[in-house]
Structure formats: structure tokens, C-alpha cells
Amino acid sequence: MNLKTYKLCSIIITIALGIVVGWSITTNNYIIPAIAIILAVLAMQLCKKKLTEVLVDERIHKIANKAAMISMRIFTIAAAVTGIVMVMLRDKYPELGPVGYTLSYSVCVFMLLFQAFYTYYSRKGKLE
Amino acid sequence: MKTRIKELRARYNLTQEDLAKKVGVRRETIVFLEQGKYNPSLQLAHDVAKALKTTVEELFIFK
């Protein structure tokens, strides 16, 4: 399977999964989405095994790392500020309180996770 | 950084795709390497040099 076919399969699997999950939510069926997700993951793994071209190399890794770092910085700052503002406004708008707390604590957990993995890989030495 | 990848590729009649397959990277990576727009890891530099039957010092010219 070449890269073009693999990308087409990925799109088809994603669309199919989206349709199944969307339909399941409207019919209040929660078992079918779980099965569909597992099947979609298995289908993607099968497609990856049949792929003859290189999908990800060191350059793609570097690009993804850089994009992830920038996205993380923007998101954590924006989410932290938004969460704090929501918590501050909880007296006037009570529904914002739980959302603000959830957002703020999520950012804390995310940053703790990042620090934990950063420390682990710093000590590990070999990164491949 | 300049490279002699294109010159050596032509010598051995290798397309960018052929070279990419030989060293296990995507064709786009070879394109960026040839243009001097991407600094490869030591491993990749060594693999490309080996595929083109030369050394890293001969293949990559640092200004």
C-alpha cells in the first residue's frame, strides 16, 4: 500500500467512525461507539502494517515536536487565564465556576505530566 | 550548510525517492537536505553518506 492509499483509507475510516459514533449518540447506544473505536484502531494498525512507504521520519518527528511545544505553550496560558477568569466570575455567573475549576486543574495536571515526562527523558539518555 | 547530495545522486543514477527508500526517510526529507534547509541527525548524515558511497565530511559542506 502506498502513502496515497493509506491516507485515503485513514480518511474513510475516520468518516465511518464519525458517522457510527454520531448515530450511536442520537440513538443513546453506548456499546456500538466503543466497538467502533476498537475496530477503527485495529483497521488503522492493519493499514499501517501494509504501508510500504515511510510514514514518519526524524524530520517529521522534529516538526511534530516543535508544533506540540508551541501549541502547548499557547493552550496552557490561554486555558489557565480563561479558567482563572471563570472562577473569578463564579459569583455573578454560577455556571462558570465548575468549568473554570475544571479548566484550571486540567492545566495543572497537564503541566505536572509534562514535567514528569521531561524529567524522566532527561535522565534516560537515549531518546530513541 | 551546503550538500553534494544532488551531485552524487546523479552520479549513481538515484532519484530522490530511491535515496529516501535506501536510508529509510521520506522523499521530502531528501529534498530539504539537498536544499540545505534541514540539518540531519548524525545517524541520518552517516546513512546518506554511506548510501552515496562517500563520507559525511565530503557530503556536507559547512560554511
Backbone of each chain as ProteinMPNN parsed JSONL, in Angstrom:
{"seq_chain_A": "MNLKTYKLCSIIITIALGIVVGWSITTNNYIIPAIAIILAVLAMQLCKKKLTEVLVDERIHKIANKAAMISMRIFTIAAAVTGIVMVMLRDKYPELGPVGYTLSYSVCVFMLLFQAFYTYYSRKGKLE", "coords_chain_A": {"N_chain_A": [[0.862, -1.205, 0.0], [0.622, 2.173, -0.913], [1.532, 5.573, 0.132], [-0.459, 7.396, -0.558], [-2.758, 5.813, -0.845], [-2.936, 4.877, 1.758], [-3.481, 7.245, 3.168], [-5.969, 7.82, 2.098], [-7.44, 5.615, 3.027], [-7.278, 6.16, 5.766], [-8.814, 8.48, 5.925], [-11.316, 7.502, 5.12], [-11.852, 5.605, 7.145], [-11.929, 7.318, 9.365], [-14.124, 8.969, 8.715], [-16.157, 7.038, 8.603], [-16.119, 6.16, 11.259], [-16.84, 8.513, 12.551], [-19.477, 8.824, 11.609], [-20.709, 6.495, 12.663], [-20.347, 6.876, 15.446], [-21.679, 9.316, 15.789], [-24.318, 8.624, 15.04], [-24.816, 6.666, 16.975], [-24.819, 8.156, 19.329], [-27.112, 9.703, 18.986], [-29.036, 7.731, 19.117], [-28.755, 6.886, 21.651], [-27.099, 4.709, 22.19], [-24.425, 3.12, 23.643], [-22.613, 1.146, 23.466], [-21.987, 0.41, 20.883], [-20.372, 2.626, 19.835], [-18.019, 2.217, 21.332], [-17.173, -0.305, 20.44], [-16.875, 0.338, 17.758], [-14.772, 2.2, 17.83], [-12.654, 0.602, 18.709], [-12.518, -1.191, 16.561], [-11.868, 0.626, 14.526], [-9.343, 1.496, 15.318], [-7.958, -0.922, 15.114], [-8.222, -1.344, 12.358], [-6.755, 0.827, 11.379], [-4.225, 0.153, 12.322], [-3.787, -2.142, 10.849], [-3.706, -1.095, 8.268], [-1.404, 0.463, 8.532], [0.512, -1.516, 8.828], [0.509, -2.598, 6.317], [1.529, -0.605, 4.823], [3.971, 0.475, 2.586], [5.654, 2.565, 2.258], [7.671, 5.094, 3.917], [6.284, 6.532, 6.72], [6.637, 8.243, 8.911], [9.467, 10.115, 9.7], [12.694, 11.288, 11.027], [12.636, 14.008, 10.56], [9.919, 14.631, 10.404], [9.245, 13.97, 13.015], [10.648, 15.99, 14.389], [9.317, 18.263, 13.445], [6.736, 17.754, 14.421], [7.272, 17.765, 17.165], [8.059, 20.43, 17.571], [5.725, 21.786, 16.794], [3.973, 20.749, 18.712], [5.078, 21.763, 21.095], [4.789, 24.559, 20.797], [2.0, 24.73, 20.548], [1.275, 23.715, 23.044], [2.29, 25.675, 24.776], [0.774, 27.949, 24.051], [-1.828, 26.988, 24.517], [-1.827, 26.26, 27.296], [-1.365, 28.705, 28.604], [-3.549, 30.235, 27.661], [-5.708, 28.621, 28.528], [-5.28, 28.555, 31.302], [-5.541, 31.275, 32.027], [-8.166, 31.739, 31.138], [-9.564, 29.916, 32.748], [-9.041, 30.972, 35.318], [-10.289, 33.474, 35.129], [-12.922, 32.646, 34.778], [-13.405, 31.415, 37.248], [-13.164, 33.615, 38.893], [-15.441, 34.991, 38.137], [-17.477, 33.488, 39.162], [-19.321, 34.118, 41.154], [-21.046, 35.946, 40.026], [-21.844, 34.597, 37.713], [-22.839, 31.627, 38.216], [-22.635, 29.159, 36.85], [-20.209, 29.172, 35.613], [-18.262, 28.586, 37.433], [-17.705, 25.694, 38.063], [-16.754, 24.964, 35.522], [-14.565, 26.662, 35.184], [-12.909, 25.813, 37.321], [-12.449, 23.171, 36.521], [-11.081, 23.573, 34.126], [-8.794, 24.981, 35.013], [-7.601, 23.151, 36.835], [-7.139, 21.088, 35.064], [-5.16, 22.155, 33.439], [-3.132, 22.323, 35.34], [-2.699, 19.584, 35.892], [-1.871, 18.767, 33.379], [0.536, 20.205, 33.125], [1.999, 19.108, 35.182], [2.222, 16.483, 34.32], [3.727, 16.912, 32.006], [6.113, 17.874, 33.144], [6.886, 15.631, 34.587], [7.368, 13.68, 32.572], [9.329, 15.035, 31.174], [11.412, 15.156, 33.036], [11.879, 12.418, 33.33], [12.743, 11.626, 30.711], [14.954, 13.238, 30.483], [16.752, 12.077, 32.197], [17.009, 9.641, 31.108], [18.711, 9.484, 28.857], [19.313, 7.927, 26.232], [17.18, 8.621, 23.636], [15.736, 7.402, 21.603]], "CA_chain_A": [[0.0, 0.0, 0.0], [1.44, 3.398, -0.909], [1.129, 6.61, 1.091], [-1.713, 7.998, -1.011], [-3.824, 4.866, -0.497], [-3.019, 4.861, 3.226], [-4.172, 8.474, 3.6], [-7.375, 7.658, 1.699], [-8.016, 4.658, 3.997], [-7.4, 6.878, 7.046], [-9.957, 9.394, 5.81], [-12.536, 6.684, 5.074], [-12.058, 5.043, 8.495], [-12.314, 8.433, 10.241], [-15.501, 9.366, 8.367], [-17.041, 5.943, 9.033], [-16.172, 6.207, 12.724], [-17.63, 9.697, 12.897], [-20.89, 8.523, 11.323], [-21.183, 5.486, 13.629], [-20.412, 7.492, 16.778], [-22.756, 10.31, 15.745], [-25.591, 7.905, 15.034], [-24.964, 5.977, 18.272], [-25.167, 9.155, 20.348], [-28.519, 10.089, 18.783], [-29.893, 6.602, 19.495], [-28.398, 6.542, 23.036], [-26.427, 3.409, 22.253], [-23.043, 3.446, 24.014], [-21.722, -0.015, 23.242], [-21.538, 0.45, 19.481], [-19.196, 3.504, 19.636], [-16.83, 1.591, 21.914], [-16.754, -1.358, 19.495], [-16.444, 1.02, 16.519], [-13.444, 2.798, 18.063], [-11.678, -0.502, 18.739], [-12.385, -1.676, 15.181], [-11.183, 1.665, 13.751], [-7.926, 1.44, 15.715], [-7.411, -2.152, 14.501], [-8.158, -1.11, 10.906], [-5.63, 1.735, 11.14], [-2.998, -0.622, 12.561], [-3.649, -3.042, 9.694], [-3.269, -0.243, 7.143], [-0.01, 0.851, 8.79], [1.368, -2.692, 8.587], [0.578, -2.848, 4.87], [2.151, 0.551, 4.186], [5.341, 0.156, 2.159], [6.477, 3.777, 2.295], [7.953, 5.641, 5.244], [5.23, 7.477, 7.116], [7.207, 9.225, 9.832], [10.924, 10.027, 9.864], [13.191, 12.19, 12.066], [12.225, 15.383, 10.249], [8.504, 14.717, 10.804], [9.273, 13.993, 14.489], [11.077, 17.331, 14.824], [8.222, 19.192, 13.135], [5.648, 17.471, 15.363], [7.708, 18.222, 18.485], [8.019, 21.895, 17.593], [4.309, 22.179, 16.754], [3.372, 20.397, 20.004], [5.586, 22.682, 22.12], [4.154, 25.871, 20.615], [0.574, 24.555, 20.871], [1.182, 23.542, 24.49], [2.509, 26.977, 25.425], [-0.393, 28.808, 23.797], [-3.02, 26.427, 25.166], [-1.763, 26.302, 28.761], [-1.544, 30.1, 29.029], [-4.938, 30.629, 27.382], [-6.622, 27.859, 29.387], [-5.092, 28.985, 32.693], [-6.144, 32.609, 32.17], [-9.626, 31.576, 30.996], [-10.047, 29.244, 33.957], [-8.98, 31.92, 36.436], [-11.342, 34.486, 34.904], [-14.21, 31.979, 35.045], [-13.533, 31.229, 38.704], [-13.385, 34.949, 39.458], [-16.8, 35.424, 37.801], [-18.438, 32.459, 39.593], [-20.379, 34.699, 41.983], [-22.019, 36.572, 39.134], [-22.321, 33.546, 36.798], [-22.511, 30.396, 38.96], [-22.317, 28.008, 35.975], [-18.811, 29.263, 35.16], [-17.381, 28.094, 38.489], [-17.189, 24.331, 37.822], [-15.997, 24.942, 34.253], [-13.295, 27.321, 35.464], [-12.085, 24.922, 38.157], [-12.049, 22.022, 35.697], [-10.065, 24.046, 33.173], [-7.567, 25.335, 35.749], [-6.963, 21.929, 37.348], [-6.666, 20.321, 33.892], [-3.877, 22.762, 33.056], [-2.153, 21.901, 36.366], [-2.382, 18.164, 35.65], [-1.111, 18.719, 32.127], [1.899, 20.691, 33.355], [2.674, 18.12, 36.041], [2.544, 15.359, 33.435], [4.821, 17.349, 31.141], [7.339, 17.931, 33.948], [7.258, 14.256, 34.94], [7.963, 13.043, 31.399], [10.564, 15.774, 30.85], [12.43, 14.679, 33.993], [12.178, 11.012, 33.007], [13.539, 11.514, 29.489], [16.243, 13.908, 30.705], [17.638, 11.138, 32.882], [17.124, 8.391, 30.35], [19.886, 9.485, 27.98], [18.972, 7.555, 24.867], [15.789, 9.047, 23.452], [15.021, 6.649, 20.553]], "C_chain_A": [[0.886, 1.237, 0.0], [0.822, 4.455, 0.013], [-0.23, 7.22, 0.734], [-2.911, 7.113, -0.616], [-4.029, 4.831, 1.013], [-3.79, 6.08, 3.733], [-5.652, 8.39, 3.266], [-8.096, 6.718, 2.666], [-8.239, 5.346, 5.34], [-8.63, 7.769, 7.026], [-11.262, 8.609, 5.852], [-12.853, 6.121, 6.457], [-12.536, 6.133, 9.448], [-13.758, 8.853, 9.986], [-16.496, 8.307, 8.851], [-17.217, 5.961, 10.549], [-17.034, 7.373, 13.19], [-19.121, 9.456, 12.709], [-21.451, 7.562, 12.372], [-21.333, 6.109, 15.011], [-21.548, 8.508, 16.835], [-24.125, 9.657, 15.813], [-25.852, 7.239, 16.389], [-25.379, 6.947, 19.372], [-26.644, 9.527, 20.216], [-29.477, 8.976, 19.18], [-29.6, 6.108, 20.912], [-27.814, 5.134, 23.194], [-24.952, 3.658, 22.524], [-22.075, 2.286, 23.816], [-21.144, 0.04, 21.828], [-20.376, 1.41, 19.258], [-17.91, 2.892, 20.175], [-16.277, 0.525, 20.972], [-16.19, -0.72, 18.221], [-15.054, 1.616, 16.672], [-12.372, 1.718, 18.05], [-11.434, -1.024, 17.326], [-11.613, -0.672, 14.316], [-9.683, 1.651, 14.048], [-7.256, 0.224, 15.071], [-7.243, -1.98, 12.994], [-6.97, -0.21, 10.557], [-4.307, 1.004, 11.321], [-2.72, -1.547, 11.384], [-3.147, -2.27, 8.479], [-1.798, 0.147, 7.303], [0.941, -0.295, 8.493], [1.559, -2.909, 7.096], [1.263, -1.702, 4.127], [3.603, 0.24, 3.85], [6.252, 1.387, 2.218], [6.698, 4.221, 3.734], [6.895, 6.692, 5.572], [5.813, 8.619, 7.956], [8.718, 9.024, 9.903], [11.374, 11.099, 10.86], [12.747, 13.632, 11.819], [10.769, 15.603, 10.685], [8.399, 14.765, 12.331], [9.625, 15.382, 15.003], [9.97, 18.348, 14.602], [7.095, 19.018, 14.148], [6.01, 17.963, 16.765], [7.584, 19.74, 18.613], [6.564, 22.382, 17.639], [3.639, 21.908, 18.099], [3.804, 21.38, 21.084], [4.892, 24.046, 22.018], [2.676, 25.791, 20.994], [0.382, 24.46, 22.371], [1.324, 24.882, 25.202], [1.279, 27.864, 25.271], [-1.594, 28.3, 24.585], [-2.976, 26.554, 26.679], [-1.968, 27.735, 29.272], [-3.005, 30.516, 28.85], [-5.915, 29.928, 28.327], [-6.504, 28.294, 30.842], [-5.771, 30.336, 32.926], [-7.668, 32.518, 32.098], [-10.224, 30.934, 32.24], [-10.102, 30.184, 35.148], [-10.088, 32.969, 36.315], [-12.715, 33.884, 35.207], [-14.438, 31.795, 36.541], [-13.822, 32.577, 39.381], [-14.824, 35.417, 39.242], [-17.879, 34.474, 38.342], [-19.563, 33.023, 40.464], [-21.48, 35.308, 41.117], [-22.651, 35.527, 38.198], [-21.963, 32.187, 37.406], [-22.092, 29.211, 38.069], [-20.857, 28.016, 35.513], [-17.825, 28.664, 36.17], [-16.815, 26.708, 38.222], [-16.343, 24.241, 36.552], [-14.602, 25.535, 34.465], [-12.355, 26.454, 36.281], [-11.566, 23.745, 37.351], [-10.923, 22.41, 34.746], [-8.733, 24.309, 33.885], [-6.845, 24.088, 36.243], [-6.444, 21.051, 36.213], [-5.31, 20.839, 33.438], [-2.788, 22.343, 34.051], [-1.716, 20.452, 36.132], [-1.513, 18.021, 34.4], [0.335, 19.131, 32.361], [2.688, 19.741, 34.249], [3.117, 16.904, 35.213], [3.748, 15.698, 32.555], [6.145, 17.328, 31.909], [7.831, 16.527, 34.288], [7.95, 13.562, 33.76], [9.265, 13.716, 30.996], [11.712, 15.288, 31.734], [12.859, 13.255, 33.653], [13.1, 10.916, 31.787], [14.878, 12.241, 29.591], [17.246, 12.938, 31.3], [17.928, 9.905, 32.033], [18.343, 8.349, 29.465], [19.501, 9.215, 26.55], [17.488, 7.828, 24.652], [15.034, 8.224, 22.41], [14.322, 5.446, 21.145]], "O_chain_A": [[1.8, 1.346, 0.817], [-0.249, 4.26, 0.588], [-1.04, 7.52, 1.611], [-3.929, 7.6, -0.124], [-5.162, 4.763, 1.49], [-4.643, 5.964, 4.613], [-6.495, 8.832, 4.046], [-9.224, 6.989, 3.078], [-9.27, 5.139, 5.981], [-9.395, 7.811, 7.989], [-12.206, 9.003, 6.537], [-14.005, 6.159, 6.891], [-13.443, 5.906, 10.249], [-14.524, 9.066, 10.926], [-17.535, 8.629, 9.428], [-18.326, 5.796, 11.057], [-17.85, 7.237, 14.102], [-19.93, 9.839, 13.554], [-22.536, 7.785, 12.907], [-22.344, 5.891, 15.68], [-22.293, 8.558, 17.814], [-24.992, 10.099, 16.567], [-26.979, 7.251, 16.885], [-26.185, 6.61, 20.239], [-27.346, 9.652, 21.219], [-30.62, 9.251, 19.544], [-30.108, 5.071, 21.338], [-28.02, 4.469, 24.21], [-24.285, 4.328, 21.736], [-20.865, 2.437, 23.982], [-19.967, -0.247, 21.611], [-19.445, 1.046, 18.539], [-16.846, 3.023, 19.569], [-15.071, 0.457, 20.734], [-15.179, -1.165, 17.679], [-14.244, 1.547, 15.747], [-11.31, 1.895, 17.454], [-10.293, -1.269, 16.935], [-10.804, -1.066, 13.476], [-8.86, 1.778, 13.141], [-6.143, 0.315, 14.554], [-6.245, -2.416, 12.42], [-6.267, -0.446, 9.574], [-3.371, 1.217, 10.552], [-1.573, -1.718, 10.97], [-2.27, -2.738, 7.752], [-1.041, 0.159, 6.332], [2.038, -0.086, 7.974], [2.62, -3.347, 6.652], [1.545, -1.817, 2.934], [4.371, -0.199, 4.706], [7.476, 1.258, 2.226], [6.002, 3.78, 4.649], [6.651, 7.616, 4.795], [5.516, 9.793, 7.733], [9.196, 7.914, 10.135], [10.534, 11.755, 11.476], [12.511, 14.384, 12.764], [10.437, 16.637, 11.264], [7.578, 15.5, 12.88], [8.994, 15.893, 15.928], [9.711, 19.193, 15.458], [6.561, 19.997, 14.671], [5.164, 18.511, 17.472], [7.082, 20.262, 19.608], [6.22, 23.271, 18.417], [2.842, 22.715, 18.578], [2.984, 21.791, 21.906], [4.465, 24.612, 23.024], [2.158, 26.674, 21.678], [-0.553, 25.043, 22.921], [0.566, 25.186, 26.124], [0.803, 28.456, 26.24], [-2.292, 29.075, 25.239], [-3.978, 26.916, 27.294], [-2.668, 27.947, 30.263], [-3.62, 31.074, 29.759], [-6.833, 30.552, 28.859], [-7.511, 28.392, 31.543], [-6.49, 30.513, 33.91], [-8.373, 33.139, 32.893], [-11.271, 31.363, 32.726], [-11.079, 30.197, 35.897], [-10.743, 33.304, 37.302], [-13.564, 34.534, 35.817], [-15.547, 31.999, 37.035], [-14.619, 32.659, 40.315], [-15.368, 36.154, 40.065], [-19.058, 34.631, 38.023], [-20.652, 32.451, 40.502], [-22.668, 35.206, 41.423], [-23.851, 35.575, 37.929], [-20.887, 31.656, 37.132], [-21.296, 28.368, 38.483], [-20.334, 26.991, 35.074], [-16.709, 28.285, 35.817], [-15.597, 26.538, 38.156], [-15.34, 23.529, 36.515], [-13.6, 24.994, 33.996], [-11.163, 26.362, 35.989], [-10.403, 23.36, 37.47], [-9.947, 21.679, 34.582], [-7.675, 23.901, 33.405], [-5.629, 23.969, 36.095], [-5.44, 20.355, 36.366], [-4.421, 20.061, 33.094], [-1.661, 22.045, 33.656], [-0.527, 20.135, 36.168], [-0.551, 17.253, 34.377], [1.257, 18.488, 31.858], [3.9, 19.59, 34.091], [4.217, 16.378, 35.379], [4.66, 14.889, 32.381], [7.159, 16.84, 31.411], [9.032, 16.26, 34.28], [8.993, 12.931, 33.932], [10.194, 13.057, 30.531], [12.823, 15.042, 31.263], [14.045, 12.926, 33.683], [14.111, 10.214, 31.82], [15.825, 11.908, 28.878], [18.43, 12.961, 30.963], [18.938, 9.224, 32.21], [18.963, 7.295, 29.323], [19.374, 10.136, 25.744], [16.642, 7.328, 25.394], [13.81, 8.327, 22.327], [13.671, 4.693, 20.421]]}, "seq_chain_B": "MKTRIKELRARYNLTQEDLAKKVGVRRETIVFLEQGKYNPSLQLAHDVAKALKTTVEELFIFK", "coords_chain_B": {"N_chain_B": [[24.576, 25.572, 5.461], [25.85, 23.507, 2.934], [25.23, 20.874, 0.533], [26.383, 17.931, -1.208], [24.644, 16.171, -2.21], [22.829, 16.047, -4.379], [24.545, 16.072, -6.549], [26.003, 13.694, -6.197], [23.967, 11.872, -6.199], [23.133, 11.977, -8.85], [25.368, 10.942, -10.031], [25.225, 8.245, -9.358], [22.878, 7.581, -10.501], [20.489, 7.804, -9.017], [17.203, 8.46, -7.933], [15.449, 10.94, -5.97], [13.533, 9.631, -4.554], [14.496, 6.992, -4.599], [16.837, 7.234, -3.069], [15.74, 8.085, -0.667], [14.29, 5.817, 0.076], [16.368, 4.046, 0.436], [17.707, 5.036, 2.687], [15.705, 5.153, 4.513], [13.888, 7.27, 4.939], [11.481, 9.942, 4.312], [10.722, 11.187, 1.025], [10.528, 13.937, 0.937], [12.238, 14.739, 2.946], [14.757, 14.228, 1.875], [14.693, 16.096, -0.159], [14.696, 18.525, 1.304], [17.132, 18.214, 2.563], [18.93, 18.319, 0.403], [18.576, 20.921, -0.376], [19.742, 22.19, 1.656], [18.258, 22.982, 3.773], [17.617, 21.544, 5.949], [18.972, 20.206, 8.872], [20.475, 17.229, 9.32], [20.325, 14.401, 11.612], [23.146, 12.839, 13.226], [23.162, 10.129, 12.691], [21.478, 9.931, 10.413], [22.915, 11.513, 8.609], [25.203, 9.97, 8.37], [24.079, 7.622, 7.275], [23.107, 8.551, 4.8], [25.485, 9.366, 3.602], [26.776, 6.912, 3.443], [25.055, 5.55, 1.709], [25.551, 6.957, -0.58], [28.078, 6.345, -1.066], [30.236, 7.724, 0.119], [31.876, 10.025, 2.416], [30.766, 11.653, 5.473], [32.015, 14.108, 5.8], [32.757, 14.733, 3.193], [30.334, 14.954, 1.993], [28.709, 16.892, 3.27], [28.96, 20.343, 3.421], [30.152, 22.673, 5.489], [29.661, 26.047, 6.091]], "CA_chain_B": [[25.203, 24.298, 5.116], [25.597, 23.025, 1.562], [25.465, 19.434, 0.411], [26.68, 17.419, -2.542], [23.742, 15.03, -2.368], [22.271, 16.031, -5.74], [25.642, 15.72, -7.47], [26.334, 12.276, -6.035], [22.773, 11.121, -6.62], [23.181, 11.921, -10.32], [26.486, 10.049, -10.397], [24.798, 6.856, -9.193], [21.546, 7.432, -11.124], [19.467, 7.594, -7.986], [16.21, 9.527, -7.761], [15.261, 11.303, -4.556], [12.729, 8.536, -3.988], [15.395, 5.837, -4.396], [17.724, 7.531, -1.943], [14.896, 8.115, 0.532], [13.982, 4.417, 0.447], [17.617, 3.408, 0.882], [18.086, 5.467, 4.038], [14.554, 4.99, 5.405], [13.216, 8.529, 5.25], [10.549, 10.372, 3.267], [11.349, 11.889, -0.098], [10.592, 15.365, 1.281], [13.431, 14.938, 3.784], [15.891, 14.301, 0.943], [14.554, 17.394, -0.845], [15.152, 19.565, 2.225], [18.571, 18.011, 2.788], [19.627, 18.805, -0.797], [18.486, 22.382, -0.405], [20.462, 22.711, 2.819], [17.273, 23.583, 4.675], [17.388, 20.664, 7.089], [20.197, 19.639, 9.458], [20.16, 15.859, 9.703], [20.997, 13.832, 12.769], [24.415, 12.191, 12.88], [22.808, 8.83, 12.122], [20.968, 10.125, 9.063], [24.032, 12.01, 7.799], [26.045, 8.804, 8.111], [23.342, 6.718, 6.386], [23.07, 9.146, 3.462], [26.855, 9.301, 3.086], [27.037, 5.505, 3.127], [24.255, 5.223, 0.52], [26.177, 7.626, -1.729], [29.456, 5.826, -1.108], [31.186, 8.773, 0.446], [31.935, 10.275, 3.858], [29.967, 12.797, 5.923], [32.808, 15.331, 5.556], [32.726, 15.023, 1.76], [28.952, 15.173, 1.56], [28.147, 18.109, 3.851], [29.948, 21.426, 3.446], [29.75, 23.677, 6.469], [30.228, 27.373, 5.761]], "C_chain_B": [[24.838, 23.916, 3.676], [25.855, 21.523, 1.515], [25.757, 19.08, -1.045], [25.764, 16.244, -2.873], [23.246, 14.928, -3.813], [23.325, 15.554, -6.737], [25.934, 14.211, -7.407], [25.163, 11.378, -6.417], [22.795, 10.917, -8.121], [24.27, 10.95, -10.773], [26.054, 8.591, -10.354], [23.396, 6.61, -9.74], [20.447, 7.121, -10.112], [18.479, 8.761, -7.995], [16.131, 9.856, -6.27], [14.501, 10.193, -3.826], [13.602, 7.321, -3.666], [16.256, 6.053, -3.163], [16.944, 7.52, -0.632], [14.6, 6.695, 1.014], [15.223, 3.731, 1.013], [17.948, 3.764, 2.322], [16.909, 5.448, 5.023], [13.915, 6.295, 5.851], [12.237, 8.855, 4.124], [11.294, 11.16, 2.202], [11.514, 13.379, 0.221], [11.838, 15.686, 2.117], [14.672, 15.052, 2.911], [15.871, 15.65, 0.22], [15.111, 18.508, 0.045], [16.64, 19.446, 2.536], [19.371, 18.59, 1.629], [19.66, 20.32, -0.833], [19.217, 23.024, 0.771], [19.528, 23.334, 3.844], [17.002, 22.726, 5.9], [18.72, 20.1, 7.56], [19.898, 18.235, 9.963], [20.839, 15.464, 11.006], [22.282, 13.158, 12.28], [24.148, 10.858, 12.176], [22.349, 8.973, 10.675], [22.078, 10.599, 8.124], [24.94, 10.84, 7.4], [25.375, 7.858, 7.108], [23.313, 7.244, 4.949], [24.455, 9.062, 2.825], [27.187, 7.877, 2.644], [26.298, 5.095, 1.852], [24.878, 5.824, -0.739], [27.666, 7.323, -1.822], [30.499, 6.936, -0.894], [31.213, 8.952, 1.966], [31.087, 11.5, 4.194], [30.698, 14.098, 5.6], [32.793, 15.727, 4.09], [31.333, 15.452, 1.311], [28.374, 16.506, 2.044], [29.242, 19.159, 3.985], [29.448, 22.511, 4.384], [30.468, 24.986, 6.162], [30.959, 27.95, 6.949]], "O_chain_B": [[23.68, 23.994, 3.266], [26.591, 20.974, 2.335], [25.426, 19.82, -1.971], [26.09, 15.42, -3.728], [23.248, 13.845, -4.398], [23.051, 14.756, -7.633], [26.087, 13.55, -8.434], [25.354, 10.262, -6.898], [22.513, 9.824, -8.613], [24.114, 10.234, -11.762], [26.458, 7.792, -11.198], [22.795, 5.568, -9.482], [19.589, 6.27, -10.347], [18.887, 9.92, -8.057], [16.676, 9.141, -5.428], [14.777, 9.865, -2.672], [13.469, 6.705, -2.609], [16.388, 5.167, -2.319], [17.421, 7.014, 0.384], [14.653, 6.412, 2.21], [15.135, 2.938, 1.95], [18.409, 2.919, 3.09], [17.087, 5.694, 6.216], [13.459, 6.42, 6.987], [12.167, 8.147, 3.119], [12.358, 11.725, 2.454], [12.501, 14.003, -0.167], [12.413, 16.769, 2.003], [15.543, 15.88, 3.175], [16.916, 16.267, 0.016], [15.902, 19.335, -0.409], [17.323, 20.449, 2.747], [20.373, 19.273, 1.842], [20.641, 20.926, -1.264], [19.3, 24.248, 0.869], [19.958, 24.122, 4.686], [16.249, 23.124, 6.789], [19.503, 19.582, 6.764], [19.152, 18.067, 10.928], [21.795, 16.102, 11.447], [22.472, 12.939, 11.083], [24.815, 10.507, 11.202], [22.785, 8.216, 9.808], [22.171, 10.143, 6.985], [25.381, 10.735, 6.255], [26.031, 7.352, 6.197], [23.474, 6.479, 3.998], [24.583, 8.728, 1.648], [27.802, 7.67, 1.598], [26.847, 4.378, 1.015], [24.749, 5.269, -1.831], [28.406, 7.968, -2.565], [31.484, 7.053, -1.624], [30.651, 8.146, 2.708], [30.734, 12.284, 3.312], [30.08, 15.074, 5.176], [32.814, 16.915, 3.767], [31.183, 16.22, 0.36], [27.637, 17.168, 1.314], [30.297, 18.915, 4.571], [28.451, 23.179, 4.111], [31.687, 25.035, 5.997], [31.5, 29.053, 6.864]]}, "name": "protein", "num_of_chains": 2, "seq": "MNLKTYKLCSIIITIALGIVVGWSITTNNYIIPAIAIILAVLAMQLCKKKLTEVLVDERIHKIANKAAMISMRIFTIAAAVTGIVMVMLRDKYPELGPVGYTLSYSVCVFMLLFQAFYTYYSRKGKLEMKTRIKELRARYNLTQEDLAKKVGVRRETIVFLEQGKYNPSLQLAHDVAKALKTTVEELFIFK"}
